[in-house]
């Protein structure tokens, strides 16, 4: 899992949708749907938490194995970075 501090790109808007959310990248007009966990990660990034703090918060909120949580958090952060939805913080 990355320890780099990242934050939501100012070129991205987010809206809740059901149990998750939708991200729209204003420069590319790409739309991304987040599930409940992904949306929670996005919220925590927006609150200024680093990946380690996000992991700890998610571990408290969700009943999930630590190894699985690490993999899923890494996958979400890697996906957000690949889509240029997050930037170095």
PyMOL Python script that loads the backbone (N, CA, C, O; Angstrom):
from pymol import cmd

cmd.read_pdbstr("""\
ATOM      1  N   UNK A   1       0.851  -1.184   0.000  1.00  0.00           N
ATOM      2  CA  UNK A   1       0.000   0.000   0.000  1.00  0.00           C
ATOM      3  C   UNK A   1       0.887   1.233   0.000  1.00  0.00           C
ATOM      4  O   UNK A   1       1.877   1.310   0.728  1.00  0.00           O
ATOM      5  N   UNK A   2       0.518   2.179  -0.816  1.00  0.00           N
ATOM      6  CA  UNK A   2       1.268   3.423  -0.881  1.00  0.00           C
ATOM      7  C   UNK A   2       1.119   4.213   0.420  1.00  0.00           C
ATOM      8  O   UNK A   2       0.074   4.181   1.070  1.00  0.00           O
ATOM      9  N   UNK A   3       2.178   4.912   0.776  1.00  0.00           N
ATOM     10  CA  UNK A   3       2.106   5.785   1.944  1.00  0.00           C
ATOM     11  C   UNK A   3       2.104   7.246   1.511  1.00  0.00           C
ATOM     12  O   UNK A   3       2.066   8.151   2.344  1.00  0.00           O
ATOM     13  N   UNK A   4       2.147   7.466   0.188  1.00  0.00           N
ATOM     14  CA  UNK A   4       2.152   8.823  -0.333  1.00  0.00           C
ATOM     15  C   UNK A   4       0.834   9.519  -0.003  1.00  0.00           C
ATOM     16  O   UNK A   4      -0.237   8.921  -0.097  1.00  0.00           O
ATOM     17  N   UNK A   5       0.927  10.765   0.377  1.00  0.00           N
ATOM     18  CA  UNK A   5      -0.265  11.557   0.657  1.00  0.00           C
ATOM     19  C   UNK A   5      -0.854  12.008  -0.675  1.00  0.00           C
ATOM     20  O   UNK A   5      -0.159  12.579  -1.516  1.00  0.00           O
ATOM     21  N   UNK A   6      -2.121  11.748  -0.848  1.00  0.00           N
ATOM     22  CA  UNK A   6      -2.833  12.156  -2.054  1.00  0.00           C
ATOM     23  C   UNK A   6      -4.126  12.843  -1.655  1.00  0.00           C
ATOM     24  O   UNK A   6      -4.595  12.718  -0.523  1.00  0.00           O
ATOM     25  N   UNK A   7      -4.691  13.571  -2.609  1.00  0.00           N
ATOM     26  CA  UNK A   7      -5.956  14.252  -2.352  1.00  0.00           C
ATOM     27  C   UNK A   7      -6.772  14.246  -3.640  1.00  0.00           C
ATOM     28  O   UNK A   7      -6.222  14.041  -4.722  1.00  0.00           O
ATOM     29  N   UNK A   8      -8.069  14.468  -3.531  1.00  0.00           N
ATOM     30  CA  UNK A   8      -8.895  14.537  -4.735  1.00  0.00           C
ATOM     31  C   UNK A   8      -8.435  15.666  -5.647  1.00  0.00           C
ATOM     32  O   UNK A   8      -8.082  16.751  -5.186  1.00  0.00           O
ATOM     33  N   UNK A   9      -8.445  15.392  -6.935  1.00  0.00           N
ATOM     34  CA  UNK A   9      -8.102  16.421  -7.917  1.00  0.00           C
ATOM     35  C   UNK A   9      -9.174  17.506  -7.899  1.00  0.00           C
ATOM     36  O   UNK A   9     -10.359  17.204  -7.757  1.00  0.00           O
ATOM     37  N   UNK A  10      -8.766  18.768  -8.042  1.00  0.00           N
ATOM     38  CA  UNK A  10      -9.775  19.831  -8.121  1.00  0.00           C
ATOM     39  C   UNK A  10     -10.587  19.757  -9.414  1.00  0.00           C
ATOM     40  O   UNK A  10     -11.595  20.450  -9.548  1.00  0.00           O
ATOM     41  N   UNK A  11     -10.164  18.932 -10.359  1.00  0.00           N
ATOM     42  CA  UNK A  11     -10.875  18.756 -11.623  1.00  0.00           C
ATOM     43  C   UNK A  11     -11.950  17.678 -11.546  1.00  0.00           C
ATOM     44  O   UNK A  11     -12.529  17.295 -12.563  1.00  0.00           O
ATOM     45  N   UNK A  12     -12.214  17.188 -10.328  1.00  0.00           N
ATOM     46  CA  UNK A  12     -13.173  16.094 -10.142  1.00  0.00           C
ATOM     47  C   UNK A  12     -14.284  16.541  -9.205  1.00  0.00           C
ATOM     48  O   UNK A  12     -14.033  17.115  -8.145  1.00  0.00           O
ATOM     49  N   UNK A  13     -15.509  16.269  -9.613  1.00  0.00           N
ATOM     50  CA  UNK A  13     -16.630  16.499  -8.708  1.00  0.00           C
ATOM     51  C   UNK A  13     -17.206  15.147  -8.308  1.00  0.00           C
ATOM     52  O   UNK A  13     -17.131  14.175  -9.060  1.00  0.00           O
ATOM     53  N   UNK A  14     -17.770  15.107  -7.137  1.00  0.00           N
ATOM     54  CA  UNK A  14     -18.310  13.864  -6.593  1.00  0.00           C
ATOM     55  C   UNK A  14     -19.726  14.114  -6.089  1.00  0.00           C
ATOM     56  O   UNK A  14     -20.024  15.139  -5.476  1.00  0.00           O
ATOM     57  N   UNK A  15     -20.571  13.155  -6.367  1.00  0.00           N
ATOM     58  CA  UNK A  15     -21.944  13.213  -5.868  1.00  0.00           C
ATOM     59  C   UNK A  15     -22.318  11.850  -5.320  1.00  0.00           C
ATOM     60  O   UNK A  15     -21.960  10.826  -5.902  1.00  0.00           O
ATOM     61  N   UNK A  16     -23.039  11.828  -4.198  1.00  0.00           N
ATOM     62  CA  UNK A  16     -23.501  10.532  -3.680  1.00  0.00           C
ATOM     63  C   UNK A  16     -24.528   9.927  -4.627  1.00  0.00           C
ATOM     64  O   UNK A  16     -25.291  10.638  -5.280  1.00  0.00           O
ATOM     65  N   UNK A  17     -24.530   8.609  -4.687  1.00  0.00           N
ATOM     66  CA  UNK A  17     -25.488   7.884  -5.511  1.00  0.00           C
ATOM     67  C   UNK A  17     -25.749   6.543  -4.837  1.00  0.00           C
ATOM     68  O   UNK A  17     -24.874   5.677  -4.805  1.00  0.00           O
ATOM     69  N   UNK A  18     -26.946   6.376  -4.303  1.00  0.00           N
ATOM     70  CA  UNK A  18     -27.250   5.139  -3.586  1.00  0.00           C
ATOM     71  C   UNK A  18     -26.329   4.992  -2.392  1.00  0.00           C
ATOM     72  O   UNK A  18     -26.184   5.915  -1.591  1.00  0.00           O
ATOM     73  N   UNK A  19     -25.704   3.822  -2.274  1.00  0.00           N
ATOM     74  CA  UNK A  19     -24.763   3.580  -1.182  1.00  0.00           C
ATOM     75  C   UNK A  19     -23.346   4.021  -1.529  1.00  0.00           C
ATOM     76  O   UNK A  19     -22.458   3.974  -0.679  1.00  0.00           O
ATOM     77  N   UNK A  20     -23.129   4.444  -2.760  1.00  0.00           N
ATOM     78  CA  UNK A  20     -21.800   4.830  -3.217  1.00  0.00           C
ATOM     79  C   UNK A  20     -21.792   6.256  -3.721  1.00  0.00           C
ATOM     80  O   UNK A  20     -22.412   7.147  -3.140  1.00  0.00           O
ATOM     81  N   UNK A  21     -21.078   6.453  -4.814  1.00  0.00           N
ATOM     82  CA  UNK A  21     -20.998   7.789  -5.363  1.00  0.00           C
ATOM     83  C   UNK A  21     -20.559   7.760  -6.813  1.00  0.00           C
ATOM     84  O   UNK A  21     -20.181   6.720  -7.352  1.00  0.00           O
ATOM     85  N   UNK A  22     -20.618   8.923  -7.426  1.00  0.00           N
ATOM     86  CA  UNK A  22     -20.208   9.092  -8.811  1.00  0.00           C
ATOM     87  C   UNK A  22     -19.183  10.219  -8.860  1.00  0.00           C
ATOM     88  O   UNK A  22     -19.373  11.279  -8.265  1.00  0.00           O
ATOM     89  N   UNK A  23     -18.093   9.967  -9.584  1.00  0.00           N
ATOM     90  CA  UNK A  23     -17.071  10.975  -9.810  1.00  0.00           C
ATOM     91  C   UNK A  23     -17.124  11.382 -11.270  1.00  0.00           C
ATOM     92  O   UNK A  23     -17.290  10.539 -12.152  1.00  0.00           O
ATOM     93  N   UNK A  24     -16.985  12.664 -11.521  1.00  0.00           N
ATOM     94  CA  UNK A  24     -16.918  13.171 -12.893  1.00  0.00           C
ATOM     95  C   UNK A  24     -15.623  13.964 -13.016  1.00  0.00           C
ATOM     96  O   UNK A  24     -15.400  14.932 -12.288  1.00  0.00           O
ATOM     97  N   UNK A  25     -14.770  13.537 -13.951  1.00  0.00           N
ATOM     98  CA  UNK A  25     -13.526  14.261 -14.225  1.00  0.00           C
ATOM     99  C   UNK A  25     -13.867  15.337 -15.255  1.00  0.00           C
ATOM    100  O   UNK A  25     -14.200  15.027 -16.399  1.00  0.00           O
ATOM    101  N   UNK A  26     -13.781  16.584 -14.847  1.00  0.00           N
ATOM    102  CA  UNK A  26     -14.234  17.689 -15.681  1.00  0.00           C
ATOM    103  C   UNK A  26     -13.397  17.899 -16.935  1.00  0.00           C
ATOM    104  O   UNK A  26     -13.903  18.420 -17.929  1.00  0.00           O
ATOM    105  N   UNK A  27     -12.126  17.503 -16.911  1.00  0.00           N
ATOM    106  CA  UNK A  27     -11.281  17.682 -18.094  1.00  0.00           C
ATOM    107  C   UNK A  27     -11.532  16.600 -19.144  1.00  0.00           C
ATOM    108  O   UNK A  27     -11.477  16.867 -20.345  1.00  0.00           O
ATOM    109  N   UNK A  28     -11.809  15.379 -18.684  1.00  0.00           N
ATOM    110  CA  UNK A  28     -11.969  14.267 -19.629  1.00  0.00           C
ATOM    111  C   UNK A  28     -13.428  13.897 -19.872  1.00  0.00           C
ATOM    112  O   UNK A  28     -13.734  13.145 -20.797  1.00  0.00           O
ATOM    113  N   UNK A  29     -14.330  14.422 -19.044  1.00  0.00           N
ATOM    114  CA  UNK A  29     -15.750  14.079 -19.083  1.00  0.00           C
ATOM    115  C   UNK A  29     -16.010  12.604 -18.802  1.00  0.00           C
ATOM    116  O   UNK A  29     -17.070  12.081 -19.147  1.00  0.00           O
ATOM    117  N   UNK A  30     -15.053  11.939 -18.183  1.00  0.00           N
ATOM    118  CA  UNK A  30     -15.223  10.542 -17.800  1.00  0.00           C
ATOM    119  C   UNK A  30     -16.006  10.478 -16.486  1.00  0.00           C
ATOM    120  O   UNK A  30     -15.835  11.317 -15.601  1.00  0.00           O
ATOM    121  N   UNK A  31     -16.855   9.479 -16.384  1.00  0.00           N
ATOM    122  CA  UNK A  31     -17.679   9.271 -15.196  1.00  0.00           C
ATOM    123  C   UNK A  31     -17.267   7.947 -14.567  1.00  0.00           C
ATOM    124  O   UNK A  31     -17.097   6.946 -15.263  1.00  0.00           O
ATOM    125  N   UNK A  32     -17.110   7.948 -13.249  1.00  0.00           N
ATOM    126  CA  UNK A  32     -16.689   6.772 -12.506  1.00  0.00           C
ATOM    127  C   UNK A  32     -17.670   6.532 -11.369  1.00  0.00           C
ATOM    128  O   UNK A  32     -18.047   7.462 -10.655  1.00  0.00           O
ATOM    129  N   UNK A  33     -18.074   5.296 -11.208  1.00  0.00           N
ATOM    130  CA  UNK A  33     -18.979   4.942 -10.122  1.00  0.00           C
ATOM    131  C   UNK A  33     -18.192   4.266  -9.010  1.00  0.00           C
ATOM    132  O   UNK A  33     -17.373   3.383  -9.266  1.00  0.00           O
ATOM    133  N   UNK A  34     -18.441   4.681  -7.783  1.00  0.00           N
ATOM    134  CA  UNK A  34     -17.784   4.108  -6.616  1.00  0.00           C
ATOM    135  C   UNK A  34     -18.793   3.319  -5.796  1.00  0.00           C
ATOM    136  O   UNK A  34     -19.929   3.752  -5.600  1.00  0.00           O
ATOM    137  N   UNK A  35     -18.362   2.155  -5.319  1.00  0.00           N
ATOM    138  CA  UNK A  35     -19.201   1.404  -4.394  1.00  0.00           C
ATOM    139  C   UNK A  35     -19.092   2.048  -3.011  1.00  0.00           C
ATOM    140  O   UNK A  35     -18.450   3.086  -2.850  1.00  0.00           O
ATOM    141  N   UNK A  36     -19.712   1.433  -2.036  1.00  0.00           N
ATOM    142  CA  UNK A  36     -19.726   1.996  -0.676  1.00  0.00           C
ATOM    143  C   UNK A  36     -18.321   2.225  -0.143  1.00  0.00           C
ATOM    144  O   UNK A  36     -18.030   3.293   0.395  1.00  0.00           O
ATOM    145  N   UNK A  37     -17.449   1.238  -0.285  1.00  0.00           N
ATOM    146  CA  UNK A  37     -16.090   1.356   0.230  1.00  0.00           C
ATOM    147  C   UNK A  37     -15.306   2.412  -0.535  1.00  0.00           C
ATOM    148  O   UNK A  37     -14.622   3.242   0.065  1.00  0.00           O
ATOM    149  N   UNK A  38     -15.404   2.382  -1.851  1.00  0.00           N
ATOM    150  CA  UNK A  38     -14.696   3.371  -2.657  1.00  0.00           C
ATOM    151  C   UNK A  38     -15.136   4.787  -2.344  1.00  0.00           C
ATOM    152  O   UNK A  38     -14.320   5.706  -2.278  1.00  0.00           O
ATOM    153  N   UNK A  39     -16.434   4.952  -2.153  1.00  0.00           N
ATOM    154  CA  UNK A  39     -16.960   6.277  -1.812  1.00  0.00           C
ATOM    155  C   UNK A  39     -16.451   6.724  -0.442  1.00  0.00           C
ATOM    156  O   UNK A  39     -16.123   7.895  -0.250  1.00  0.00           O
ATOM    157  N   UNK A  40     -16.386   5.804   0.495  1.00  0.00           N
ATOM    158  CA  UNK A  40     -15.870   6.150   1.831  1.00  0.00           C
ATOM    159  C   UNK A  40     -14.401   6.542   1.744  1.00  0.00           C
ATOM    160  O   UNK A  40     -13.975   7.489   2.406  1.00  0.00           O
ATOM    161  N   UNK A  41     -13.625   5.828   0.937  1.00  0.00           N
ATOM    162  CA  UNK A  41     -12.221   6.186   0.741  1.00  0.00           C
ATOM    163  C   UNK A  41     -12.136   7.593   0.170  1.00  0.00           C
ATOM    164  O   UNK A  41     -11.318   8.396   0.620  1.00  0.00           O
ATOM    165  N   UNK A  42     -12.973   7.899  -0.817  1.00  0.00           N
ATOM    166  CA  UNK A  42     -12.982   9.235  -1.420  1.00  0.00           C
ATOM    167  C   UNK A  42     -13.283  10.310  -0.363  1.00  0.00           C
ATOM    168  O   UNK A  42     -12.632  11.354  -0.327  1.00  0.00           O
ATOM    169  N   UNK A  43     -14.260  10.044   0.481  1.00  0.00           N
ATOM    170  CA  UNK A  43     -14.603  10.997   1.546  1.00  0.00           C
ATOM    171  C   UNK A  43     -13.416  11.227   2.480  1.00  0.00           C
ATOM    172  O   UNK A  43     -13.127  12.361   2.861  1.00  0.00           O
ATOM    173  N   UNK A  44     -12.739  10.153   2.842  1.00  0.00           N
ATOM    174  CA  UNK A  44     -11.610  10.261   3.761  1.00  0.00           C
ATOM    175  C   UNK A  44     -10.431  10.976   3.111  1.00  0.00           C
ATOM    176  O   UNK A  44      -9.720  11.728   3.778  1.00  0.00           O
ATOM    177  N   UNK A  45     -10.216  10.749   1.817  1.00  0.00           N
ATOM    178  CA  UNK A  45      -9.191  11.507   1.100  1.00  0.00           C
ATOM    179  C   UNK A  45      -9.526  12.995   1.137  1.00  0.00           C
ATOM    180  O   UNK A  45      -8.652  13.830   1.372  1.00  0.00           O
ATOM    181  N   UNK A  46     -10.785  13.317   0.905  1.00  0.00           N
ATOM    182  CA  UNK A  46     -11.231  14.704   0.931  1.00  0.00           C
ATOM    183  C   UNK A  46     -11.085  15.353   2.294  1.00  0.00           C
ATOM    184  O   UNK A  46     -10.942  16.571   2.404  1.00  0.00           O
ATOM    185  N   UNK A  47     -11.121  14.526   3.333  1.00  0.00           N
ATOM    186  CA  UNK A  47     -10.945  15.033   4.700  1.00  0.00           C
ATOM    187  C   UNK A  47      -9.470  15.200   5.060  1.00  0.00           C
ATOM    188  O   UNK A  47      -9.138  15.646   6.158  1.00  0.00           O
ATOM    189  N   UNK A  48      -8.579  14.834   4.117  1.00  0.00           N
ATOM    190  CA  UNK A  48      -7.153  15.041   4.346  1.00  0.00           C
ATOM    191  C   UNK A  48      -6.412  13.880   4.978  1.00  0.00           C
ATOM    192  O   UNK A  48      -5.253  14.030   5.366  1.00  0.00           O
ATOM    193  N   UNK A  49      -7.051  12.724   5.090  1.00  0.00           N
ATOM    194  CA  UNK A  49      -6.379  11.581   5.691  1.00  0.00           C
ATOM    195  C   UNK A  49      -5.396  10.950   4.713  1.00  0.00           C
ATOM    196  O   UNK A  49      -5.649  10.889   3.510  1.00  0.00           O
ATOM    197  N   UNK A  50      -4.260  10.478   5.254  1.00  0.00           N
ATOM    198  CA  UNK A  50      -3.304   9.755   4.425  1.00  0.00           C
ATOM    199  C   UNK A  50      -3.721   8.286   4.352  1.00  0.00           C
ATOM    200  O   UNK A  50      -4.592   7.863   5.112  1.00  0.00           O
ATOM    201  N   UNK A  51      -3.118   7.497   3.455  1.00  0.00           N
ATOM    202  CA  UNK A  51      -3.540   6.103   3.305  1.00  0.00           C
ATOM    203  C   UNK A  51      -3.524   5.287   4.590  1.00  0.00           C
ATOM    204  O   UNK A  51      -4.416   4.466   4.799  1.00  0.00           O
ATOM    205  N   UNK A  52      -2.539   5.488   5.450  1.00  0.00           N
ATOM    206  CA  UNK A  52      -2.480   4.731   6.709  1.00  0.00           C
ATOM    207  C   UNK A  52      -3.668   5.080   7.611  1.00  0.00           C
ATOM    208  O   UNK A  52      -4.256   4.198   8.237  1.00  0.00           O
ATOM    209  N   UNK A  53      -4.012   6.348   7.676  1.00  0.00           N
ATOM    210  CA  UNK A  53      -5.154   6.772   8.493  1.00  0.00           C
ATOM    211  C   UNK A  53      -6.462   6.285   7.880  1.00  0.00           C
ATOM    212  O   UNK A  53      -7.393   5.927   8.601  1.00  0.00           O
ATOM    213  N   UNK A  54      -6.534   6.271   6.557  1.00  0.00           N
ATOM    214  CA  UNK A  54      -7.727   5.747   5.883  1.00  0.00           C
ATOM    215  C   UNK A  54      -7.885   4.274   6.198  1.00  0.00           C
ATOM    216  O   UNK A  54      -8.988   3.819   6.500  1.00  0.00           O
ATOM    217  N   UNK A  55      -6.785   3.512   6.132  1.00  0.00           N
ATOM    218  CA  UNK A  55      -6.828   2.085   6.440  1.00  0.00           C
ATOM    219  C   UNK A  55      -7.356   1.868   7.855  1.00  0.00           C
ATOM    220  O   UNK A  55      -8.214   1.013   8.076  1.00  0.00           O
ATOM    221  N   UNK A  56      -6.851   2.631   8.802  1.00  0.00           N
ATOM    222  CA  UNK A  56      -7.271   2.479  10.193  1.00  0.00           C
ATOM    223  C   UNK A  56      -8.757   2.800  10.347  1.00  0.00           C
ATOM    224  O   UNK A  56      -9.481   2.085  11.040  1.00  0.00           O
ATOM    225  N   UNK A  57      -9.205   3.864   9.708  1.00  0.00           N
ATOM    226  CA  UNK A  57     -10.618   4.249   9.795  1.00  0.00           C
ATOM    227  C   UNK A  57     -11.513   3.174   9.183  1.00  0.00           C
ATOM    228  O   UNK A  57     -12.534   2.810   9.768  1.00  0.00           O
ATOM    229  N   UNK A  58     -11.136   2.665   8.013  1.00  0.00           N
ATOM    230  CA  UNK A  58     -11.928   1.619   7.359  1.00  0.00           C
ATOM    231  C   UNK A  58     -11.958   0.347   8.190  1.00  0.00           C
ATOM    232  O   UNK A  58     -12.977  -0.339   8.258  1.00  0.00           O
ATOM    233  N   UNK A  59     -10.835   0.040   8.820  1.00  0.00           N
ATOM    234  CA  UNK A  59     -10.772  -1.164   9.660  1.00  0.00           C
ATOM    235  C   UNK A  59     -11.744  -1.050  10.835  1.00  0.00           C
ATOM    236  O   UNK A  59     -12.305  -2.052  11.280  1.00  0.00           O
ATOM    237  N   UNK A  60     -11.941   0.168  11.334  1.00  0.00           N
ATOM    238  CA  UNK A  60     -12.884   0.387  12.422  1.00  0.00           C
ATOM    239  C   UNK A  60     -14.336   0.336  11.936  1.00  0.00           C
ATOM    240  O   UNK A  60     -15.221  -0.112  12.666  1.00  0.00           O
ATOM    241  N   UNK A  61     -14.577   0.790  10.716  1.00  0.00           N
ATOM    242  CA  UNK A  61     -15.938   0.901  10.201  1.00  0.00           C
ATOM    243  C   UNK A  61     -16.468  -0.375   9.556  1.00  0.00           C
ATOM    244  O   UNK A  61     -17.666  -0.652   9.613  1.00  0.00           O
ATOM    245  N   UNK A  62     -15.576  -1.153   8.943  1.00  0.00           N
ATOM    246  CA  UNK A  62     -16.003  -2.335   8.206  1.00  0.00           C
ATOM    247  C   UNK A  62     -15.410  -3.585   8.836  1.00  0.00           C
ATOM    248  O   UNK A  62     -14.286  -3.568   9.336  1.00  0.00           O
ATOM    249  N   UNK A  63     -16.161  -4.646   8.808  1.00  0.00           N
ATOM    250  CA  UNK A  63     -15.685  -5.926   9.312  1.00  0.00           C
ATOM    251  C   UNK A  63     -14.988  -6.653   8.165  1.00  0.00           C
ATOM    252  O   UNK A  63     -15.623  -7.354   7.378  1.00  0.00           O
ATOM    253  N   UNK A  64     -13.665  -6.471   8.086  1.00  0.00           N
ATOM    254  CA  UNK A  64     -12.911  -7.061   6.990  1.00  0.00           C
ATOM    255  C   UNK A  64     -11.512  -7.439   7.478  1.00  0.00           C
ATOM    256  O   UNK A  64     -10.940  -6.778   8.345  1.00  0.00           O
ATOM    257  N   UNK A  65     -10.983  -8.504   6.910  1.00  0.00           N
ATOM    258  CA  UNK A  65      -9.636  -8.958   7.214  1.00  0.00           C
ATOM    259  C   UNK A  65      -8.621  -7.884   6.813  1.00  0.00           C
ATOM    260  O   UNK A  65      -8.780  -7.232   5.781  1.00  0.00           O
ATOM    261  N   UNK A  66      -7.588  -7.703   7.624  1.00  0.00           N
ATOM    262  CA  UNK A  66      -6.589  -6.670   7.370  1.00  0.00           C
ATOM    263  C   UNK A  66      -5.885  -6.821   6.035  1.00  0.00           C
ATOM    264  O   UNK A  66      -5.643  -5.824   5.354  1.00  0.00           O
ATOM    265  N   UNK A  67      -5.549  -8.046   5.644  1.00  0.00           N
ATOM    266  CA  UNK A  67      -4.873  -8.261   4.352  1.00  0.00           C
ATOM    267  C   UNK A  67      -5.799  -7.893   3.198  1.00  0.00           C
ATOM    268  O   UNK A  67      -5.380  -7.261   2.228  1.00  0.00           O
ATOM    269  N   UNK A  68      -7.049  -8.293   3.314  1.00  0.00           N
ATOM    270  CA  UNK A  68      -8.010  -7.961   2.259  1.00  0.00           C
ATOM    271  C   UNK A  68      -8.203  -6.446   2.177  1.00  0.00           C
ATOM    272  O   UNK A  68      -8.271  -5.881   1.085  1.00  0.00           O
ATOM    273  N   UNK A  69      -8.289  -5.799   3.329  1.00  0.00           N
ATOM    274  CA  UNK A  69      -8.444  -4.349   3.372  1.00  0.00           C
ATOM    275  C   UNK A  69      -7.259  -3.668   2.691  1.00  0.00           C
ATOM    276  O   UNK A  69      -7.446  -2.723   1.925  1.00  0.00           O
ATOM    277  N   UNK A  70      -6.046  -4.138   2.964  1.00  0.00           N
ATOM    278  CA  UNK A  70      -4.863  -3.562   2.330  1.00  0.00           C
ATOM    279  C   UNK A  70      -4.930  -3.692   0.811  1.00  0.00           C
ATOM    280  O   UNK A  70      -4.640  -2.739   0.088  1.00  0.00           O
ATOM    281  N   UNK A  71      -5.316  -4.875   0.330  1.00  0.00           N
ATOM    282  CA  UNK A  71      -5.406  -5.098  -1.118  1.00  0.00           C
ATOM    283  C   UNK A  71      -6.455  -4.189  -1.746  1.00  0.00           C
ATOM    284  O   UNK A  71      -6.207  -3.561  -2.776  1.00  0.00           O
ATOM    285  N   UNK A  72      -7.621  -4.121  -1.123  1.00  0.00           N
ATOM    286  CA  UNK A  72      -8.703  -3.324  -1.696  1.00  0.00           C
ATOM    287  C   UNK A  72      -8.390  -1.832  -1.655  1.00  0.00           C
ATOM    288  O   UNK A  72      -8.695  -1.107  -2.602  1.00  0.00           O
ATOM    289  N   UNK A  73      -7.786  -1.372  -0.572  1.00  0.00           N
ATOM    290  CA  UNK A  73      -7.412   0.046  -0.485  1.00  0.00           C
ATOM    291  C   UNK A  73      -6.376   0.371  -1.554  1.00  0.00           C
ATOM    292  O   UNK A  73      -6.469   1.403  -2.218  1.00  0.00           O
ATOM    293  N   UNK A  74      -5.393  -0.503  -1.720  1.00  0.00           N
ATOM    294  CA  UNK A  74      -4.378  -0.301  -2.754  1.00  0.00           C
ATOM    295  C   UNK A  74      -5.014  -0.281  -4.135  1.00  0.00           C
ATOM    296  O   UNK A  74      -4.683   0.571  -4.960  1.00  0.00           O
ATOM    297  N   UNK A  75      -5.922  -1.211  -4.391  1.00  0.00           N
ATOM    298  CA  UNK A  75      -6.599  -1.263  -5.694  1.00  0.00           C
ATOM    299  C   UNK A  75      -7.369   0.028  -5.975  1.00  0.00           C
ATOM    300  O   UNK A  75      -7.303   0.569  -7.079  1.00  0.00           O
ATOM    301  N   UNK A  76      -8.097   0.515  -4.971  1.00  0.00           N
ATOM    302  CA  UNK A  76      -8.883   1.744  -5.167  1.00  0.00           C
ATOM    303  C   UNK A  76      -7.961   2.937  -5.407  1.00  0.00           C
ATOM    304  O   UNK A  76      -8.180   3.716  -6.335  1.00  0.00           O
ATOM    305  N   UNK A  77      -6.934   3.079  -4.574  1.00  0.00           N
ATOM    306  CA  UNK A  77      -6.020   4.212  -4.744  1.00  0.00           C
ATOM    307  C   UNK A  77      -5.285   4.146  -6.079  1.00  0.00           C
ATOM    308  O   UNK A  77      -5.098   5.170  -6.736  1.00  0.00           O
ATOM    309  N   UNK A  78      -4.864   2.933  -6.486  1.00  0.00           N
ATOM    310  CA  UNK A  78      -4.195   2.785  -7.784  1.00  0.00           C
ATOM    311  C   UNK A  78      -5.144   3.141  -8.924  1.00  0.00           C
ATOM    312  O   UNK A  78      -4.740   3.791  -9.888  1.00  0.00           O
ATOM    313  N   UNK A  79      -6.399   2.721  -8.819  1.00  0.00           N
ATOM    314  CA  UNK A  79      -7.381   3.044  -9.845  1.00  0.00           C
ATOM    315  C   UNK A  79      -7.668   4.533  -9.925  1.00  0.00           C
ATOM    316  O   UNK A  79      -7.772   5.095 -11.015  1.00  0.00           O
ATOM    317  N   UNK A  80      -7.797   5.169  -8.771  1.00  0.00           N
ATOM    318  CA  UNK A  80      -8.035   6.610  -8.746  1.00  0.00           C
ATOM    319  C   UNK A  80      -6.837   7.366  -9.341  1.00  0.00           C
ATOM    320  O   UNK A  80      -7.011   8.342 -10.071  1.00  0.00           O
ATOM    321  N   UNK A  81      -5.638   6.910  -9.024  1.00  0.00           N
ATOM    322  CA  UNK A  81      -4.430   7.564  -9.554  1.00  0.00           C
ATOM    323  C   UNK A  81      -4.331   7.355 -11.061  1.00  0.00           C
ATOM    324  O   UNK A  81      -4.021   8.294 -11.793  1.00  0.00           O
ATOM    325  N   UNK A  82      -4.588   6.145 -11.531  1.00  0.00           N
ATOM    326  CA  UNK A  82      -4.508   5.848 -12.965  1.00  0.00           C
ATOM    327  C   UNK A  82      -5.491   6.697 -13.773  1.00  0.00           C
ATOM    328  O   UNK A  82      -5.203   7.082 -14.906  1.00  0.00           O
ATOM    329  N   UNK A  83      -6.639   6.983 -13.186  1.00  0.00           N
ATOM    330  CA  UNK A  83      -7.658   7.798 -13.858  1.00  0.00           C
ATOM    331  C   UNK A  83      -7.441   9.301 -13.619  1.00  0.00           C
ATOM    332  O   UNK A  83      -8.243  10.126 -14.058  1.00  0.00           O
ATOM    333  N   UNK A  84      -6.364   9.644 -12.929  1.00  0.00           N
ATOM    334  CA  UNK A  84      -6.032  11.031 -12.603  1.00  0.00           C
ATOM    335  C   UNK A  84      -7.136  11.720 -11.800  1.00  0.00           C
ATOM    336  O   UNK A  84      -7.412  12.906 -11.981  1.00  0.00           O
ATOM    337  N   UNK A  85      -7.758  10.942 -10.908  1.00  0.00           N
ATOM    338  CA  UNK A  85      -8.797  11.488 -10.040  1.00  0.00           C
ATOM    339  C   UNK A  85      -8.230  11.996  -8.724  1.00  0.00           C
ATOM    340  O   UNK A  85      -8.880  12.759  -8.010  1.00  0.00           O
ATOM    341  N   UNK A  86      -7.004  11.565  -8.408  1.00  0.00           N
ATOM    342  CA  UNK A  86      -6.303  12.040  -7.221  1.00  0.00           C
ATOM    343  C   UNK A  86      -4.950  12.584  -7.654  1.00  0.00           C
ATOM    344  O   UNK A  86      -4.405  12.199  -8.689  1.00  0.00           O
ATOM    345  N   UNK A  87      -4.424  13.483  -6.840  1.00  0.00           N
ATOM    346  CA  UNK A  87      -3.134  14.110  -7.120  1.00  0.00           C
ATOM    347  C   UNK A  87      -2.294  14.060  -5.853  1.00  0.00           C
ATOM    348  O   UNK A  87      -2.834  13.873  -4.762  1.00  0.00           O
ATOM    349  N   UNK A  88      -0.976  14.225  -5.982  1.00  0.00           N
ATOM    350  CA  UNK A  88      -0.142  14.279  -4.777  1.00  0.00           C
ATOM    351  C   UNK A  88      -0.617  15.393  -3.854  1.00  0.00           C
ATOM    352  O   UNK A  88      -0.979  16.484  -4.293  1.00  0.00           O
ATOM    353  N   UNK A  89      -0.603  15.087  -2.581  1.00  0.00           N
ATOM    354  CA  UNK A  89      -1.099  16.054  -1.604  1.00  0.00           C
ATOM    355  C   UNK A  89      -0.013  16.726  -0.870  1.00  0.00           C
ATOM    356  O   UNK A  89      -0.277  17.569  -0.012  1.00  0.00           O
TER     357      UNK A  89
END
""", "prot")
cmd.dss("prot")
cmd.show_as("cartoon", "prot")
cmd.util.cbc("prot")
cmd.orient("prot")
